[in-house]
């Protein structure tokens, strides 16, 4: 019996293992090896896909859901295969009677079947992974963009109420209107709501902020939504307003959103914009600010809230902050007087800030008492909201030191709302108006103009505008409430409505309205047209006519005939204007004429009659072919002549340029010249003339045959473009300047602030820049032979002057170096660059080292370094500390990148 049992056992096992199941068992070792090989191939593919995803994520992209799911499935599959392979190896080791037959045919069969199934699954994953053409998509914009916000005062209760409505909490609120007088803090409250939504999104998928101003512009709102919602250009460009609204609607109807609209002045048709019907259940909500309760009603809001002034405790705390503890504590009586002044503000935040800053530095009780009387006795005749606001805001205007500054301030109201005002252009206009007449020359007037702008900014009557790094110029803007107040003051507290006429975006002004302008002092038209007039208008009191950005082809017949005392005429940027009315030559009182950006080919000879003209500006006139002979020399009062970025037609080159320089040299009062020169002879004429050198501030040289430049000491902005034979730039050290200059010899280019060099293929270095201590912007592009920016080893400049190397580029704000294939060095020594904000370096493969080290450190103002990733990775560093300090500022860029 003992022998029979094993035989029966083997027989039963063989019987159980049928032919079909025997295949799984017999091929198990081979299939396990195949599975192991297939899994290794899948793992390699997984690594390739993973690396592609990581590279894309460094470019601010996000892995697609399909690829992400595939990666996770492969990771899970790898664990499953490991387990199967372990079981397979164990099963193979189990033999029966020393044969190949497994002890448990059923288990082996199941395992063999599982191996084949898993091999099929691995094969599918390999096929899927090999077919991924896209592994990541660009990241969408942030749902909420944080906005600058100082610490808020006294708005907690109001904020809590609005926040509760946004949360719902059982209340069916879909739209909220915040109304109140200007400067009361509506925008501040809306900004706080925006930033709080960044922290706690309340299930909203996107938060959209739009600043409207006047008038409510559907196109402007649509453009903001286009960028925010990342709508494809193919669905946007060349589409009508209705088609764009449809695209916006199709995106927003699928989202939960909050629309934040700041500064609405009239009803905005949300459906024309493309906003879906607001609905609290679907989380489609809107909050806006306005100065009128009527707008809340017109917009049919669910809830409207009046934003009131601050309670006394908060108001006085804000006021003391702006006055400053040093002033408050300068005399025992001043705290009580400060309370009296703060109470006159009635808790209006803008008034508290403006008047508080105006009182800063007022340190005697007598001065405080005098200003309190000024504040109390100021008449408030304008009705309603503006009356309450202007009677207090005008205190800052009355506190300005003299009438000239007051005139400069009121003048800023001639620009449109939210307009970024160029300091350079504004000061030139002030000069033309005669506001800065006490100064003998243009440069002194410019300096004083900058001081005026600073004083207006400190008084909170002007705000800092955005920085434009491609220009030396700076910008300011007027808060719309302050602008309204300025216009009210300019119109004598609203009594003379047409004393200042400002129109922006008016399709056509009717003749009847023009007839009402007979007593107008200043007219400012922006993107506005005037219909044809039956008779020429009569403007006996008009001193200023600004008509910029009008896109008109002609003016009404004899429009400029009756303007007997006009001083300023600005027709700039009317690109469709091809002919200038000859009667402009009869405006003999004119002192400022700006024709920049016009498409005219020839100026009328009648301009010779403008004997009082002080400023003639002809910038960006790309079609201009000639100037009338002796026109410029006939302008006997001319001080400023500007013709930059005007590379005129071939008819104007050579002799025409030479004649222009001769005429400019004949002018007794010329003090500020901006000009382009294109021939060797005219460039030599400029540098041979002491008078022209002293007057030239902005200079562009475009001359293929020029090999040497003798640089003037007075230049402020220099452009050298496509001077392919230029080999060197030298400084023209005039004897008179060397002896009498207030600047040391190594700072002889003290005025030079902005330099651009482009396409000068034989230029080796710019070592002469060590003599420009105030250089702010430097751009060098496509100079194929340049090896060093500053060459310490071989330079005639270094033989003439002694240089403090630590001060080189100490004022530099922006440095751009593009396609300089041989450039090896910016400066041999490490420099501190205390003012540097932006660096752009592209196409400079030979530049292996930057002039930084841990001793000089990194500028606190540095914002970004842009360049080729490969170039950045291959840089040699003085030490690892400076590399780690600079790396966070680096951003990869391509050759077309911009700062």
Secondary structure, DSSP 8 states (H G I E B T S, - for coil): -HHHHHHHHHHHHHHHS-HHHHHHHHTHHHHHHHHHHHHHHHHHHHHHHHHHHHHHHHTTEEE-HHHHHHHHHHHHHHHHHHHHHHHHHHHHH--STTSS--S-HHHHHHHHHHHHHHHHHHHHHHHHHHT-S--EEE----SS---------S-HHHHHHHHHHHH-TT----EEEEE-STTSSHHHHHHHHHHHHHH--TT-SEEEEEE--SS--HHHHHHHHHHHHT--GGGTTT--HHHHHHHHHHHHTTS-EEEEEEEE-S---HHHHT----BTTTTEEEEEEES-HHHHHHTT-SEEEE-----HHHHHHHHHHHH-HHHHTTSTTHHHHHHHHHHHTTT-HHHHHHHHHHHTT--SHHHHHHHHHHHHHS---S-HHHHHHHHHHHHHHHTSSSHHHHHHHHHGGGS-TT--EEHHHHHHHHHHHTTTTTSSSHHHHHHHHHHHHHHHHHTTSSEE----TTSS--EEE--HHHHHHHHHHHTTTTT-TTSEEEEES-S-B-HHHHHTTTT-SEEEEES--B---SS--B-TT--EEEEES---S---TTTTSB-TT--EEE-TT-TT-----GGGGG-TT--EEE-TT---SB--GGGGG-TT--EEE-TT-TT--B--TTHHHH-TT--EEE-TT----GGGSTHHHHHHHHHHHH-SS--EEEEEE-SHHHHHHHHH-HHHHHHEEEEEE--TT--EEEE-TT-SEEEEES-TT--EEEE---HHHHHH-SS-GGGTTTT--EEEEES-TT----GGGGG-TT--EEEEES-TT--BSS-SSS-HHHHH----GGGTTTT--EEEEES-TT--BS-SS----TT--EEEEES-TT----S--TTT---TT--EEEE-HHHHHT---S-HHHHHHHHTTEEE--TT---
